């Protein structure tokens, strides 16, 4: 069961509910994937209020792996979010909010 106090977010992908979580390891993974030097730079990148498709895939993938799923970004990219791309962006934004805002 998702625990919002741990930063858990749920998403419906390909008709299945998943729990996502941005752990410290997942955030470190995002730093590397998005070529950011540190956590502050990563946070500043997302404070701009824009998200690319590549960033969204990286965030969702890191969140799935942070919650214990063994999945690649290529597999995430092939998934269809229930509710369309808007739902995917909301999920990515919710993960970032929980990770950086508490």
C-alpha positions in Angstrom: 0.0 0.0 0.0 1.4 3.4 -0.9 2.6 5.5 2.0 2.6 9.3 1.3 4.8 9.9 4.3 7.5 8.0 2.5 6.9 10.0 -0.6 4.9 7.2 -2.4 2.8 8.1 -5.4 0.6 5.8 -7.4 0.3 5.7 -11.1 -1.8 3.6 -13.5 0.4 2.4 -16.4 -0.8 -0.1 -19.0 -3.9 -0.7 -16.8 -1.9 -1.7 -13.7 -1.4 0.3 -10.5 2.2 1.0 -9.5 3.7 2.6 -6.5 6.6 5.0 -7.2 9.1 6.5 -4.7 12.1 8.8 -5.2 14.6 7.4 -2.7 18.0 9.0 -2.3 19.3 6.4 -4.7 16.6 7.2 -7.2 17.5 10.9 -6.9 21.2 10.1 -7.5 20.2 8.2 -10.5 18.2 11.2 -11.8 21.3 13.4 -11.3 23.3 11.1 -13.5 20.7 10.5 -16.1 20.0 14.2 -16.5 23.6 15.3 -16.2 23.1 17.5 -13.1 26.1 17.9 -10.7 24.1 17.8 -7.5 20.8 17.6 -5.8 20.4 21.4 -5.7 20.9 21.7 -9.4 18.4 18.9 -9.9 15.8 20.7 -7.8 16.5 24.0 -9.6 16.0 22.2 -13.0 12.5 21.1 -12.0 11.6 24.4 -10.3 11.5 25.9 -13.8 8.0 24.4 -14.2 8.7 22.5 -17.4 9.2 18.8 -18.0 10.5 17.2 -21.2 9.3 13.7 -22.2 12.8 12.4 -21.5 12.7 13.9 -18.0 9.3 12.4 -17.4 10.5 9.0 -18.4 13.6 9.3 -16.2 11.5 10.4 -13.2 8.9 7.7 -13.6 11.6 5.1 -14.1 13.6 6.2 -11.1 10.4 6.3 -9.0 9.5 2.7 -10.1 13.0 1.5 -9.3 13.0 3.4 -6.0 9.8 1.5 -5.0 11.5 -1.8 -5.8 10.6 -2.5 -9.5 13.2 -4.0 -11.8 12.4 -1.9 -14.9 14.4 0.0 -17.5 13.7 3.5 -18.8 13.1 1.8 -22.2 10.4 -0.3 -20.7 8.8 2.8 -19.1 8.9 4.6 -22.4 6.9 1.8 -24.0 4.2 2.0 -21.3 0.9 3.8 -21.8 -0.2 5.9 -18.9 -3.9 5.6 -18.1 -5.3 9.1 -18.4 -2.8 10.0 -21.1 0.3 12.1 -21.0 -1.3 14.6 -18.6 -1.6 11.9 -16.0 2.0 11.0 -16.5 3.1 14.6 -16.0 1.0 14.9 -12.9 2.6 11.7 -11.5 6.1 13.0 -12.2 5.2 16.4 -10.6 3.8 14.6 -7.5 6.9 12.5 -7.1 9.1 15.6 -7.3 6.9 17.5 -4.9 7.0 14.7 -2.4 10.8 14.3 -2.8 11.7 18.0 -2.5 8.9 19.6 -0.5 8.3 16.8 2.0 
